[in-house]
Amino acid sequence: MSETNSRDALTGFFAPVHRSLTEIILLGGAPRTVAIANGTLAAAIGLGLRLWIPGLIIWLIGHMAAVWAAKRDGQFVDVVRRHLRYPAHLQA
């Protein structure tokens, strides 16, 4: 075994990690929770209030915004949730 190989991989310390454990779950390009919440809100407005056009517009704009944010940062939901947890007086 060469010197570079022995430093890179220690025997017995290799564990394969499946790709699905590290990637976020997307639904149509948006995080699944955001897509479901957005679709539920749009369906409630479109079907419940019988406002079809505003429901479709809300769904389209919300989904496009979620896809845009997911392309920039795949875990933006967790980042926003963590950001909202800290009080405003802890500014840097």
C-alpha positions as CSV (number, residue, x, y, z in Angstrom):
1,M,0.0,0.0,0.0
2,S,1.4,3.4,-0.9
3,E,1.9,6.3,1.5
4,T,-1.0,8.4,0.1
5,N,-3.4,5.4,0.1
6,S,-2.8,4.6,3.8
7,R,-3.5,8.2,4.8
8,D,-6.7,8.5,2.8
9,A,-8.5,5.3,3.7
10,L,-8.0,3.7,7.1
11,T,-8.9,0.0,7.2
12,G,-12.2,-0.6,8.9
13,F,-13.3,3.0,8.9
14,F,-15.1,3.1,5.6
15,A,-18.9,3.2,5.6
16,P,-20.8,3.7,2.4
17,V,-23.6,6.4,2.7
18,H,-26.5,6.2,0.3
19,R,-27.2,9.3,-1.7
20,S,-30.8,9.5,-0.5
21,L,-29.7,10.0,3.1
22,T,-27.9,13.3,2.2
23,E,-30.2,14.9,-0.3
24,I,-33.4,16.7,0.5
25,I,-36.8,15.4,-0.7
26,L,-38.2,17.6,-3.4
27,L,-41.7,17.6,-4.9
28,G,-41.7,19.3,-8.3
29,G,-38.4,21.0,-7.5
30,A,-39.6,22.5,-4.2
31,P,-39.1,21.0,-0.7
32,R,-41.8,18.5,0.0
33,T,-43.2,20.3,3.1
34,V,-43.4,23.7,1.4
35,A,-45.0,22.2,-1.8
36,I,-47.7,20.4,0.3
37,A,-48.4,23.5,2.4
38,N,-48.5,25.7,-0.7
39,G,-50.8,23.3,-2.6
40,T,-53.1,23.0,0.4
41,L,-53.4,26.7,0.7
42,A,-54.1,27.1,-3.0
43,A,-56.6,24.3,-2.9
44,A,-58.4,25.8,0.0
45,I,-58.7,29.1,-1.8
46,G,-59.5,27.6,-5.2
47,L,-61.9,24.9,-4.1
48,G,-63.2,26.1,-0.7
49,L,-63.8,29.7,-1.6
50,R,-64.4,29.0,-5.3
51,L,-61.8,31.5,-6.3
52,W,-60.2,29.5,-9.1
53,I,-57.9,32.1,-10.6
54,P,-56.5,33.5,-7.4
55,G,-55.9,29.9,-6.2
56,L,-54.0,29.0,-9.3
57,I,-52.0,32.3,-9.1
58,I,-51.1,31.7,-5.4
59,W,-50.0,28.1,-6.2
60,L,-47.9,29.2,-9.2
61,I,-46.2,32.1,-7.5
62,G,-45.6,30.1,-4.3
63,H,-44.3,27.1,-6.1
64,M,-42.0,29.2,-8.3
65,A,-40.6,31.0,-5.2
66,A,-40.0,27.7,-3.4
67,V,-38.2,26.2,-6.4
68,W,-36.1,29.3,-6.8
69,A,-35.2,29.2,-3.1
70,A,-34.4,25.5,-3.2
71,K,-32.1,26.0,-6.2
72,R,-30.2,28.6,-4.2
73,D,-30.1,26.6,-0.9
74,G,-31.7,23.2,-0.7
75,Q,-32.3,23.5,3.1
76,F,-33.7,27.0,3.1
77,V,-36.7,25.9,5.2
78,D,-34.4,24.8,8.1
79,V,-32.3,27.9,7.7
80,V,-35.4,30.2,7.9
81,R,-36.8,28.2,10.9
82,R,-33.5,28.5,12.7
83,H,-33.2,32.2,11.8
84,L,-36.7,33.0,13.3
85,R,-35.8,31.2,16.5
86,Y,-33.1,33.7,17.5
87,P,-34.3,37.0,19.0
88,A,-33.6,40.2,17.0
89,H,-31.5,41.8,19.8
90,L,-28.7,39.3,19.1
91,Q,-27.6,41.1,16.0
92,A,-23.9,40.7,15.1
